[in-house]
Amino acid sequence: MCGISGLANWGDRETLARMTAIQAHRGPNDSGFWQHRSPDGSFFGLGSRRLSILDLSADGRMPMSNEDGTVWITYNGEIYNFKELRHELEGKGHRFGSHTDTEVIVHLYEEEGADCVRRLNG
């Protein structure tokens, strides 16, 4: 099981890095970060320790985003119907850079918003 960490409205990159590093045993294959500081100074960040299962390539790194970097996710789990959802999203013009179920969640959220969770089987 992967390790996931996140911060909202407190902390900094160093705090996020420590939170993620302490979970090294949860995901030995890779680690990654996404961070954003708002104009008001608020800090948001996601961290991940990856245990590679579906897509063993670097394309499956997390945190993961859509094409323009406006939607970000770090996730652990399994979406059983991700291939069908991916096919549908590709038909709507979404482009994928990996073969992960995680990226399907990103694009489904981009397409349908928070209600997308109703379509996920997993």
N, CA, C and O atoms as CSV, one atom per row, in Angstrom:
chain,resi,resn,atom,element,x,y,z
A,1,MET,N,N,0.844,-1.183,0.000
A,1,MET,CA,C,0.000,0.000,0.000
A,1,MET,C,C,0.885,1.239,0.000
A,1,MET,O,O,1.827,1.335,0.786
A,2,CYS,N,N,0.584,2.181,-0.876
A,2,CYS,CA,C,1.349,3.420,-0.989
A,2,CYS,C,C,1.198,4.278,0.262
A,2,CYS,O,O,0.268,4.097,1.048
A,3,GLY,N,N,2.116,5.202,0.432
A,3,GLY,CA,C,2.017,6.198,1.491
A,3,GLY,C,C,1.570,7.515,0.894
A,3,GLY,O,O,2.046,7.916,-0.168
A,4,ILE,N,N,0.653,8.193,1.578
A,4,ILE,CA,C,0.090,9.451,1.092
A,4,ILE,C,C,0.213,10.495,2.190
A,4,ILE,O,O,-0.041,10.203,3.359
A,5,SER,N,N,0.600,11.711,1.819
A,5,SER,CA,C,0.639,12.813,2.773
A,5,SER,C,C,0.092,14.062,2.105
A,5,SER,O,O,0.131,14.198,0.882
A,6,GLY,N,N,-0.416,14.966,2.919
A,6,GLY,CA,C,-0.957,16.207,2.383
A,6,GLY,C,C,-1.008,17.297,3.429
A,6,GLY,O,O,-1.131,17.025,4.623
A,7,LEU,N,N,-0.913,18.527,2.975
A,7,LEU,CA,C,-0.984,19.707,3.828
A,7,LEU,C,C,-1.931,20.717,3.197
A,7,LEU,O,O,-1.986,20.859,1.975
A,8,ALA,N,N,-2.667,21.408,4.038
A,8,ALA,CA,C,-3.536,22.488,3.559
A,8,ALA,C,C,-3.521,23.617,4.580
A,8,ALA,O,O,-3.901,23.429,5.736
A,9,ASN,N,N,-3.083,24.779,4.147
A,9,ASN,CA,C,-3.077,25.995,4.956
A,9,ASN,C,C,-2.112,25.984,6.127
A,9,ASN,O,O,-2.259,26.797,7.039
A,10,TRP,N,N,-1.140,25.101,6.135
A,10,TRP,CA,C,-0.071,25.154,7.139
A,10,TRP,C,C,1.118,24.357,6.629
A,10,TRP,O,O,0.999,23.576,5.685
A,11,GLY,N,N,2.254,24.560,7.258
A,11,GLY,CA,C,3.438,23.805,6.882
A,11,GLY,C,C,4.128,24.375,5.661
A,11,GLY,O,O,3.789,25.448,5.163
A,12,ASP,N,N,5.111,23.617,5.196
A,12,ASP,CA,C,5.915,24.014,4.049
A,12,ASP,C,C,6.458,22.754,3.381
A,12,ASP,O,O,6.148,21.638,3.799
A,13,ARG,N,N,7.266,22.939,2.347
A,13,ARG,CA,C,7.787,21.790,1.604
A,13,ARG,C,C,8.603,20.864,2.501
A,13,ARG,O,O,8.536,19.644,2.349
A,14,GLU,N,N,9.366,21.421,3.423
A,14,GLU,CA,C,10.182,20.589,4.303
A,14,GLU,C,C,9.309,19.708,5.196
A,14,GLU,O,O,9.626,18.540,5.417
A,15,THR,N,N,8.220,20.262,5.706
A,15,THR,CA,C,7.284,19.476,6.517
A,15,THR,C,C,6.684,18.355,5.682
A,15,THR,O,O,6.605,17.211,6.130
A,16,LEU,N,N,6.262,18.687,4.471
A,16,LEU,CA,C,5.688,17.689,3.567
A,16,LEU,C,C,6.713,16.600,3.247
A,16,LEU,O,O,6.373,15.417,3.216
A,17,ALA,N,N,7.953,16.991,3.013
A,17,ALA,CA,C,9.007,16.014,2.711
A,17,ALA,C,C,9.227,15.075,3.893
A,17,ALA,O,O,9.400,13.872,3.694
A,18,ARG,N,N,9.225,15.600,5.120
A,18,ARG,CA,C,9.390,14.745,6.307
A,18,ARG,C,C,8.208,13.803,6.473
A,18,ARG,O,O,8.389,12.626,6.786
A,19,MET,N,N,6.998,14.313,6.265
A,19,MET,CA,C,5.799,13.475,6.381
A,19,MET,C,C,5.841,12.321,5.382
A,19,MET,O,O,5.442,11.200,5.695
A,20,THR,N,N,6.325,12.609,4.190
A,20,THR,CA,C,6.380,11.595,3.138
A,20,THR,C,C,7.526,10.613,3.387
A,20,THR,O,O,7.363,9.407,3.203
A,21,ALA,N,N,8.670,11.123,3.800
A,21,ALA,CA,C,9.843,10.267,4.028
A,21,ALA,C,C,9.598,9.235,5.120
A,21,ALA,O,O,10.087,8.108,5.030
A,22,ILE,N,N,8.846,9.611,6.147
A,22,ILE,CA,C,8.598,8.684,7.252
A,22,ILE,C,C,7.765,7.479,6.811
A,22,ILE,O,O,7.682,6.476,7.520
A,23,GLN,N,N,7.154,7.591,5.636
A,23,GLN,CA,C,6.339,6.505,5.090
A,23,GLN,C,C,7.091,5.694,4.028
A,23,GLN,O,O,6.460,5.001,3.230
A,24,ALA,N,N,8.395,5.766,4.005
A,24,ALA,CA,C,9.187,5.087,2.967
A,24,ALA,C,C,8.871,3.601,2.886
A,24,ALA,O,O,8.916,3.016,1.804
A,25,HIS,N,N,8.555,2.993,4.006
A,25,HIS,CA,C,8.234,1.559,4.015
A,25,HIS,C,C,6.926,1.254,3.292
A,25,HIS,O,O,6.679,0.103,2.930
A,26,ARG,N,N,6.080,2.267,3.074
A,26,ARG,CA,C,4.788,2.080,2.410
A,26,ARG,C,C,4.917,2.016,0.899
A,26,ARG,O,O,4.068,1.428,0.229
A,27,GLY,N,N,5.956,2.606,0.360
A,27,GLY,CA,C,6.129,2.635,-1.086
A,27,GLY,C,C,7.590,2.762,-1.455
A,27,GLY,O,O,8.115,3.873,-1.520
A,28,PRO,N,N,8.252,1.656,-1.696
A,28,PRO,CA,C,9.691,1.689,-1.944
A,28,PRO,C,C,10.096,2.074,-3.366
A,28,PRO,O,O,11.278,2.305,-3.620
A,29,ASN,N,N,9.144,2.148,-4.301
A,29,ASN,CA,C,9.496,2.328,-5.709
A,29,ASN,C,C,9.759,3.766,-6.125
A,29,ASN,O,O,10.509,4.001,-7.073
A,30,ASP,N,N,9.158,4.740,-5.435
A,30,ASP,CA,C,9.292,6.124,-5.875
A,30,ASP,C,C,8.683,7.036,-4.823
A,30,ASP,O,O,7.910,6.595,-3.972
A,31,SER,N,N,9.037,8.307,-4.890
A,31,SER,CA,C,8.363,9.322,-4.084
A,31,SER,C,C,8.194,10.559,-4.945
A,31,SER,O,O,8.963,10.790,-5.878
A,32,GLY,N,N,7.184,11.351,-4.626
A,32,GLY,CA,C,6.930,12.551,-5.402
A,32,GLY,C,C,6.181,13.584,-4.588
A,32,GLY,O,O,5.580,13.270,-3.560
A,33,PHE,N,N,6.224,14.834,-5.064
A,33,PHE,CA,C,5.594,15.951,-4.370
A,33,PHE,C,C,4.916,16.877,-5.366
A,33,PHE,O,O,5.328,16.986,-6.521
A,34,TRP,N,N,3.885,17.529,-4.901
A,34,TRP,CA,C,3.285,18.661,-5.602
A,34,TRP,C,C,3.052,19.707,-4.532
A,34,TRP,O,O,2.603,19.386,-3.432
A,35,GLN,N,N,3.353,20.957,-4.848
A,35,GLN,CA,C,3.127,22.029,-3.883
A,35,GLN,C,C,2.625,23.278,-4.581
A,35,GLN,O,O,2.897,23.512,-5.758
A,36,HIS,N,N,1.888,24.071,-3.826
A,36,HIS,CA,C,1.356,25.325,-4.356
A,36,HIS,C,C,1.255,26.319,-3.208
A,36,HIS,O,O,0.735,25.992,-2.141
A,37,ARG,N,N,1.745,27.514,-3.423
A,37,ARG,CA,C,1.578,28.581,-2.447
A,37,ARG,C,C,0.681,29.634,-3.077
A,37,ARG,O,O,1.010,30.197,-4.121
A,38,SER,N,N,-0.459,29.898,-2.435
A,38,SER,CA,C,-1.426,30.870,-2.939
A,38,SER,C,C,-0.902,32.289,-2.735
A,38,SER,O,O,0.005,32.508,-1.932
A,39,PRO,N,N,-1.473,33.256,-3.465
A,39,PRO,CA,C,-1.056,34.648,-3.285
A,39,PRO,C,C,-1.198,35.134,-1.840
A,39,PRO,O,O,-0.463,36.025,-1.415
A,40,ASP,N,N,-2.141,34.554,-1.081
A,40,ASP,CA,C,-2.304,34.959,0.319
A,40,ASP,C,C,-1.308,34.271,1.250
A,40,ASP,O,O,-1.343,34.483,2.462
A,41,GLY,N,N,-0.418,33.445,0.687
A,41,GLY,CA,C,0.601,32.772,1.481
A,41,GLY,C,C,0.237,31.377,1.941
A,41,GLY,O,O,1.074,30.685,2.520
A,42,SER,N,N,-0.989,30.945,1.699
A,42,SER,CA,C,-1.402,29.597,2.098
A,42,SER,C,C,-0.606,28.560,1.315
A,42,SER,O,O,-0.338,28.736,0.127
A,43,PHE,N,N,-0.233,27.484,1.991
A,43,PHE,CA,C,0.542,26.415,1.369
A,43,PHE,C,C,-0.318,25.172,1.245
A,43,PHE,O,O,-0.995,24.777,2.194
A,44,PHE,N,N,-0.288,24.559,0.073
A,44,PHE,CA,C,-0.980,23.298,-0.167
A,44,PHE,C,C,0.039,22.335,-0.764
A,44,PHE,O,O,0.861,22.727,-1.592
A,45,GLY,N,N,-0.018,21.083,-0.347
A,45,GLY,CA,C,0.927,20.125,-0.893
A,45,GLY,C,C,0.439,18.701,-0.797
A,45,GLY,O,O,-0.331,18.354,0.099
A,46,LEU,N,N,0.890,17.877,-1.724
A,46,LEU,CA,C,0.626,16.442,-1.733
A,46,LEU,C,C,1.959,15.721,-1.841
A,46,LEU,O,O,2.862,16.153,-2.559
A,47,GLY,N,N,2.067,14.613,-1.114
A,47,GLY,CA,C,3.253,13.774,-1.199
A,47,GLY,C,C,2.843,12.330,-1.374
A,47,GLY,O,O,1.744,11.940,-0.979
A,48,SER,N,N,3.710,11.538,-1.960
A,48,SER,CA,C,3.384,10.139,-2.210
A,48,SER,C,C,4.631,9.277,-2.130
A,48,SER,O,O,5.697,9.652,-2.618
A,49,ARG,N,N,4.482,8.118,-1.507
A,49,ARG,CA,C,5.469,7.038,-1.572
A,49,ARG,C,C,4.811,5.949,-2.384
A,49,ARG,O,O,3.773,5.423,-1.984
A,50,ARG,N,N,5.392,5.597,-3.518
A,50,ARG,CA,C,4.731,4.733,-4.497
A,50,ARG,C,C,5.145,3.269,-4.377
A,50,ARG,O,O,6.328,2.932,-4.318
A,51,LEU,N,N,4.138,2.428,-4.344
A,51,LEU,CA,C,4.301,0.993,-4.516
A,51,LEU,C,C,3.700,0.682,-5.876
A,51,LEU,O,O,2.477,0.655,-6.015
A,52,SER,N,N,4.529,0.448,-6.878
A,52,SER,CA,C,4.073,0.271,-8.264
A,52,SER,C,C,3.376,-1.069,-8.437
A,52,SER,O,O,3.933,-2.117,-8.110
A,53,ILE,N,N,2.140,-1.026,-8.959
A,53,ILE,CA,C,1.366,-2.243,-9.200
A,53,ILE,C,C,0.937,-2.326,-10.666
A,53,ILE,O,O,1.328,-3.256,-11.372
A,54,LEU,N,N,0.131,-1.356,-11.131
A,54,LEU,CA,C,-0.415,-1.414,-12.489
A,54,LEU,C,C,0.569,-0.921,-13.540
A,54,LEU,O,O,0.879,-1.646,-14.485
A,55,ASP,N,N,1.050,0.275,-13.389
A,55,ASP,CA,C,1.962,0.874,-14.361
A,55,ASP,C,C,3.313,1.016,-13.673
A,55,ASP,O,O,3.480,1.881,-12.813
A,56,LEU,N,N,4.262,0.193,-14.035
A,56,LEU,CA,C,5.557,0.178,-13.373
A,56,LEU,C,C,6.503,1.253,-13.895
A,56,LEU,O,O,7.601,1.422,-13.365
A,57,SER,N,N,6.089,1.980,-14.930
A,57,SER,CA,C,6.940,3.004,-15.538
A,57,SER,C,C,6.899,4.298,-14.729
A,57,SER,O,O,6.081,4.464,-13.824
A,58,ALA,N,N,7.801,5.204,-15.079
A,58,ALA,CA,C,7.827,6.523,-14.445
A,58,ALA,C,C,6.577,7.332,-14.783
A,58,ALA,O,O,6.280,8.314,-14.102
A,59,ASP,N,N,5.839,6.937,-15.823
A,59,ASP,CA,C,4.610,7.646,-16.194
A,59,ASP,C,C,3.547,7.541,-15.110
A,59,ASP,O,O,2.622,8.353,-15.075
A,60,GLY,N,N,3.662,6.565,-14.231
A,60,GLY,CA,C,2.693,6.384,-13.158
A,60,GLY,C,C,3.040,7.119,-11.878
A,60,GLY,O,O,2.421,6.878,-10.841
A,61,ARG,N,N,4.026,8.019,-11.929
A,61,ARG,CA,C,4.441,8.769,-10.734
A,61,ARG,C,C,3.289,9.559,-10.148
A,61,ARG,O,O,2.408,10.040,-10.861
A,62,MET,N,N,3.319,9.682,-8.827
A,62,MET,CA,C,2.353,10.523,-8.134
A,62,MET,C,C,3.112,11.497,-7.249
A,62,MET,O,O,4.253,11.240,-6.865
A,63,PRO,N,N,2.477,12.612,-6.929
A,63,PRO,CA,C,1.165,13.051,-7.378
A,63,PRO,C,C,1.111,13.212,-8.897
A,63,PRO,O,O,2.120,13.427,-9.568
A,64,MET,N,N,-0.105,13.099,-9.397
A,64,MET,CA,C,-0.352,13.091,-10.838
A,64,MET,C,C,-1.358,14.195,-11.165
A,64,MET,O,O,-2.218,14.532,-10.352
A,65,SER,N,N,-1.232,14.755,-12.380
A,65,SER,CA,C,-2.141,15.839,-12.773
A,65,SER,C,C,-2.735,15.587,-14.149
A,65,SER,O,O,-2.338,14.674,-14.874
A,66,ASN,N,N,-3.706,16.439,-14.478
A,66,ASN,CA,C,-4.218,16.457,-15.847
A,66,ASN,C,C,-3.189,17.172,-16.732
A,66,ASN,O,O,-2.124,17.562,-16.254
A,67,GLU,N,N,-3.503,17.342,-18.008
A,67,GLU,CA,C,-2.539,17.898,-18.963
A,67,GLU,C,C,-2.056,19.297,-18.604
A,67,GLU,O,O,-0.881,19.611,-18.797
A,68,ASP,N,N,-2.942,20.141,-18.085
A,68,ASP,CA,C,-2.541,21.523,-17.819
A,68,ASP,C,C,-2.213,21.802,-16.354
A,68,ASP,O,O,-1.993,22.953,-15.979
A,69,GLY,N,N,-2.180,20.765,-15.529
A,69,GLY,CA,C,-1.771,20.925,-14.141
A,69,GLY,C,C,-2.784,21.606,-13.244
A,69,GLY,O,O,-2.421,22.119,-12.186
A,70,THR,N,N,-4.058,21.622,-13.645
A,70,THR,CA,C,-5.085,22.267,-12.818
A,70,THR,C,C,-5.780,21.303,-11.863
A,70,THR,O,O,-6.443,21.746,-10.925
A,71,VAL,N,N,-5.645,20.002,-12.080
A,71,VAL,CA,C,-6.235,18.979,-11.204
A,71,VAL,C,C,-5.116,18.033,-10.791
A,71,VAL,O,O,-4.413,17.486,-11.640
A,72,TRP,N,N,-4.952,17.841,-9.480
A,72,TRP,CA,C,-3.884,16.992,-8.939
A,72,TRP,C,C,-4.458,15.935,-8.018
A,72,TRP,O,O,-5.476,16.153,-7.362
A,73,ILE,N,N,-3.787,14.768,-7.974
A,73,ILE,CA,C,-4.231,13.675,-7.113
A,73,ILE,C,C,-3.025,12.862,-6.643
A,73,ILE,O,O,-2.040,12.700,-7.364
A,74,THR,N,N,-3.131,12.366,-5.436
A,74,THR,CA,C,-2.304,11.257,-4.997
A,74,THR,C,C,-3.285,10.254,-4.423
A,74,THR,O,O,-4.186,10.624,-3.671
A,75,TYR,N,N,-3.119,9.006,-4.767
A,75,TYR,CA,C,-4.191,8.033,-4.554
A,75,TYR,C,C,-3.608,6.653,-4.322
A,75,TYR,O,O,-2.551,6.309,-4.852
A,76,ASN,N,N,-4.307,5.875,-3.529
A,76,ASN,CA,C,-3.976,4.465,-3.370
A,76,ASN,C,C,-5.280,3.688,-3.369
A,76,ASN,O,O,-6.194,4.000,-2.605
A,77,GLY,N,N,-5.366,2.707,-4.198
A,77,GLY,CA,C,-6.571,1.897,-4.290
A,77,GLY,C,C,-6.613,1.224,-5.641
A,77,GLY,O,O,-5.611,1.158,-6.353
A,78,GLU,N,N,-7.779,0.729,-5.983
A,78,GLU,CA,C,-7.942,0.075,-7.277
A,78,GLU,C,C,-9.327,0.374,-7.820
A,78,GLU,O,O,-10.331,0.153,-7.143
A,79,ILE,N,N,-9.377,0.876,-9.041
A,79,ILE,CA,C,-10.636,1.147,-9.726
A,79,ILE,C,C,-10.824,0.041,-10.753
A,79,ILE,O,O,-10.079,-0.043,-11.729
A,80,TYR,N,N,-11.812,-0.800,-10.531
A,80,TYR,CA,C,-12.002,-1.980,-11.374
A,80,TYR,C,C,-12.500,-1.642,-12.777
A,80,TYR,O,O,-12.204,-2.365,-13.728
A,81,ASN,N,N,-13.246,-0.561,-12.914
A,81,ASN,CA,C,-13.796,-0.201,-14.225
A,81,ASN,C,C,-12.996,0.909,-14.914
A,81,ASN,O,O,-13.534,1.624,-15.760
A,82,PHE,N,N,-11.719,1.056,-14.560
A,82,PHE,CA,C,-10.945,2.165,-15.114
A,82,PHE,C,C,-10.728,2.044,-16.620
A,82,PHE,O,O,-10.635,3.067,-17.298
A,83,LYS,N,N,-10.646,0.838,-17.163
A,83,LYS,CA,C,-10.426,0.702,-18.612
A,83,LYS,C,C,-11.627,1.206,-19.403
A,83,LYS,O,O,-11.463,1.875,-20.424
A,84,GLU,N,N,-12.830,0.888,-18.938
A,84,GLU,CA,C,-14.045,1.370,-19.611
A,84,GLU,C,C,-14.151,2.886,-19.500
A,84,GLU,O,O,-14.482,3.561,-20.475
A,85,LEU,N,N,-13.870,3.421,-18.313
A,85,LEU,CA,C,-13.934,4.866,-18.120
A,85,LEU,C,C,-12.885,5.574,-18.981
A,85,LEU,O,O,-13.162,6.621,-19.565
A,86,ARG,N,N,-11.706,5.014,-19.055
A,86,ARG,CA,C,-10.647,5.601,-19.877
A,86,ARG,C,C,-11.076,5.661,-21.340
A,86,ARG,O,O,-10.909,6.689,-21.995
A,87,HIS,N,N,-11.624,4.568,-21.851
A,87,HIS,CA,C,-12.082,4.526,-23.242
A,87,HIS,C,C,-13.116,5.630,-23.491
A,87,HIS,O,O,-13.060,6.325,-24.505
A,88,GLU,N,N,-14.049,5.780,-22.567
A,88,GLU,CA,C,-15.076,6.826,-22.683
A,88,GLU,C,C,-14.438,8.215,-22.688
A,88,GLU,O,O,-14.796,9.060,-23.507
A,89,LEU,N,N,-13.499,8.449,-21.780
A,89,LEU,CA,C,-12.848,9.753,-21.679
A,89,LEU,C,C,-11.983,10.051,-22.901
A,89,LEU,O,O,-11.916,11.197,-23.346
A,90,GLU,N,N,-11.325,9.039,-23.442
A,90,GLU,CA,C,-10.553,9.232,-24.673
A,90,GLU,C,C,-11.474,9.653,-25.809
A,90,GLU,O,O,-11.094,10.469,-26.648
A,91,GLY,N,N,-12.684,9.101,-25.839
A,91,GLY,CA,C,-13.668,9.479,-26.843
A,91,GLY,C,C,-14.102,10.928,-26.722
A,91,GLY,O,O,-14.581,11.523,-27.688
A,92,LYS,N,N,-13.932,11.499,-25.528
A,92,LYS,CA,C,-14.271,12.905,-25.293
A,92,LYS,C,C,-13.061,13.819,-25.454
A,92,LYS,O,O,-13.142,15.018,-25.186
A,93,GLY,N,N,-11.939,13.251,-25.893
A,93,GLY,CA,C,-10.762,14.065,-26.174
A,93,GLY,C,C,-9.696,14.104,-25.097
A,93,GLY,O,O,-8.689,14.794,-25.261
A,94,HIS,N,N,-9.884,13.391,-24.010
A,94,HIS,CA,C,-8.865,13.380,-22.960
A,94,HIS,C,C,-7.657,12.576,-23.423
A,94,HIS,O,O,-7.798,11.519,-24.039
A,95,ARG,N,N,-6.468,13.089,-23.119
A,95,ARG,CA,C,-5.218,12.413,-23.469
A,95,ARG,C,C,-4.561,11.887,-22.198
A,95,ARG,O,O,-4.511,12.581,-21.182
A,96,PHE,N,N,-4.069,10.680,-22.262
A,96,PHE,CA,C,-3.476,10.024,-21.104
A,96,PHE,C,C,-1.980,9.827,-21.313
A,96,PHE,O,O,-1.525,9.554,-22.423
A,97,GLY,N,N,-1.230,9.969,-20.239
A,97,GLY,CA,C,0.212,9.778,-20.297
A,97,GLY,C,C,0.684,8.528,-19.584
A,97,GLY,O,O,1.878,8.229,-19.568
A,98,SER,N,N,-0.263,7.787,-18.987
A,98,SER,CA,C,0.094,6.569,-18.258
A,98,SER,C,C,-0.962,5.502,-18.520
A,98,SER,O,O,-1.896,5.700,-19.296
A,99,HIS,N,N,-0.791,4.389,-17.863
A,99,HIS,CA,C,-1.770,3.301,-17.951
A,99,HIS,C,C,-2.364,3.023,-16.578
A,99,HIS,O,O,-2.722,1.884,-16.278
A,100,THR,N,N,-2.472,4.054,-15.736
A,100,THR,CA,C,-2.927,3.877,-14.358
A,100,THR,C,C,-4.400,4.202,-14.190
A,100,THR,O,O,-4.974,4.979,-14.954
A,101,ASP,N,N,-4.999,3.595,-13.177
A,101,ASP,CA,C,-6.360,3.958,-12.809
A,101,ASP,C,C,-6.389,5.341,-12.162
A,101,ASP,O,O,-7.413,6.023,-12.207
A,102,THR,N,N,-5.285,5.756,-11.564
A,102,THR,CA,C,-5.199,7.073,-10.934
A,102,THR,C,C,-5.453,8.178,-11.947
A,102,THR,O,O,-6.204,9.112,-11.671
A,103,GLU,N,N,-4.840,8.079,-13.100
A,103,GLU,CA,C,-5.010,9.120,-14.111
A,103,GLU,C,C,-6.442,9.169,-14.623
A,103,GLU,O,O,-6.925,10.235,-15.005
A,104,VAL,N,N,-7.121,8.038,-14.636
A,104,VAL,CA,C,-8.533,8.020,-15.025
A,104,VAL,C,C,-9.351,8.857,-14.043
A,104,VAL,O,O,-10.253,9.586,-14.455
A,105,ILE,N,N,-9.044,8.759,-12.750
A,105,ILE,CA,C,-9.760,9.556,-11.747
A,105,ILE,C,C,-9.561,11.041,-12.021
A,105,ILE,O,O,-10.517,11.815,-11.961
A,106,VAL,N,N,-8.331,11.446,-12.320
A,106,VAL,CA,C,-8.034,12.854,-12.617
A,106,VAL,C,C,-8.907,13.356,-13.756
A,106,VAL,O,O,-9.536,14.408,-13.641
A,107,HIS,N,N,-8.950,12.613,-14.854
A,107,HIS,CA,C,-9.698,13.062,-16.033
A,107,HIS,C,C,-11.210,12.965,-15.818
A,107,HIS,O,O,-11.962,13.792,-16.335
A,108,LEU,N,N,-11.651,11.981,-15.074
A,108,LEU,CA,C,-13.076,11.877,-14.782
A,108,LEU,C,C,-13.516,13.042,-13.900
A,108,LEU,O,O,-14.601,13.592,-14.090
A,109,TYR,N,N,-12.676,13.420,-12.935
A,109,TYR,CA,C,-12.973,14.589,-12.100
A,109,TYR,C,C,-13.007,15.853,-12.956
A,109,TYR,O,O,-13.880,16.703,-12.782
A,110,GLU,N,N,-12.081,15.970,-13.856
A,110,GLU,CA,C,-12.038,17.122,-14.756
A,110,GLU,C,C,-13.319,17.207,-15.586
A,110,GLU,O,O,-13.818,18.300,-15.850
A,111,GLU,N,N,-13.838,16.075,-15.989
A,111,GLU,CA,C,-15.037,16.005,-16.827
A,111,GLU,C,C,-16.320,16.212,-16.025
A,111,GLU,O,O,-17.226,16.905,-16.486
A,112,GLU,N,N,-16.411,15.618,-14.823
A,112,GLU,CA,C,-17.683,15.559,-14.093
A,112,GLU,C,C,-17.670,16.212,-12.714
A,112,GLU,O,O,-18.716,16.288,-12.068
A,113,GLY,N,N,-16.534,16.677,-12.253
A,113,GLY,CA,C,-16.464,17.257,-10.920
A,113,GLY,C,C,-16.570,16.184,-9.844
A,113,GLY,O,O,-16.346,15.001,-10.103
A,114,ALA,N,N,-16.915,16.612,-8.637
A,114,ALA,CA,C,-16.939,15.704,-7.484
A,114,ALA,C,C,-17.918,14.546,-7.654
A,114,ALA,O,O,-17.741,13.497,-7.034
A,115,ASP,N,N,-18.937,14.717,-8.474
A,115,ASP,CA,C,-19.895,13.623,-8.703
A,115,ASP,C,C,-19.266,12.431,-9.414
A,115,ASP,O,O,-19.884,11.370,-9.497
A,116,CYS,N,N,-18.056,12.587,-9.925
A,116,CYS,CA,C,-17.393,11.485,-10.635
A,116,CYS,C,C,-17.232,10.258,-9.749
A,116,CYS,O,O,-17.169,9.138,-10.257
A,117,VAL,N,N,-17.166,10.444,-8.445
A,117,VAL,CA,C,-16.957,9.286,-7.557
A,117,VAL,C,C,-18.094,8.278,-7.664
A,117,VAL,O,O,-17.897,7.097,-7.376
A,118,ARG,N,N,-19.262,8.715,-8.067
A,118,ARG,CA,C,-20.405,7.801,-8.231
A,118,ARG,C,C,-20.165,6.784,-9.347
A,118,ARG,O,O,-20.810,5.736,-9.379
A,119,ARG,N,N,-19.248,7.087,-10.252
A,119,ARG,CA,C,-18.988,6.212,-11.401
A,119,ARG,C,C,-17.833,5.254,-11.171
A,119,ARG,O,O,-17.592,4.357,-11.977
A,120,LEU,N,N,-17.118,5.446,-10.068
A,120,LEU,CA,C,-15.940,4.621,-9.791
A,120,LEU,C,C,-16.342,3.334,-9.093
A,120,LEU,O,O,-17.027,3.360,-8.071
A,121,ASN,N,N,-15.915,2.212,-9.647
A,121,ASN,CA,C,-16.172,0.902,-9.049
A,121,ASN,C,C,-14.846,0.393,-8.497
A,121,ASN,O,O,-13.966,-0.029,-9.246
A,122,GLY,N,N,-14.721,0.442,-7.180
A,122,GLY,CA,C,-13.464,-0.001,-6.585
A,122,GLY,C,C,-13.409,0.243,-5.115
A,122,GLY,O,O,-12.410,-0.078,-4.473
